[in-house]
Amino acid sequence: MEIFGGFMVMMSIIGLFLAVIWLIMPFVVFAIKGKQDRTLEVLEGIEKRLAALEAGLRCNTPHDADRETPSPASPVFVPESESHVDSVR
């Protein structure tokens, strides 16, 4: 009889635990679903704004592929005769 009593105590503890989980789980699922829906709305808004920015950049860029502009990182060569040191002497 003692084994049966211990088994019933274990089953009641497990049953209580499962009942609590069963009652709490819908609230957890719906909370996650609400956050996911809100994130999807924000992502769609970001995607629309990004598409508008890309369209604006396409309209503003010159279609001049032949024109080369020097990059700001490229060094500029200045001969010594034209340097400001010679003009000071």
Secondary structure, DSSP 8 states (H G I E B T S, - for coil): -HHHHHHHHHHHHHHHHHHHHHHHHHHHHHHHHHHHHHHHHHHHHHHHHHHHHHHHHHHHS---SS-----TTS-----GGGSHHHHH-
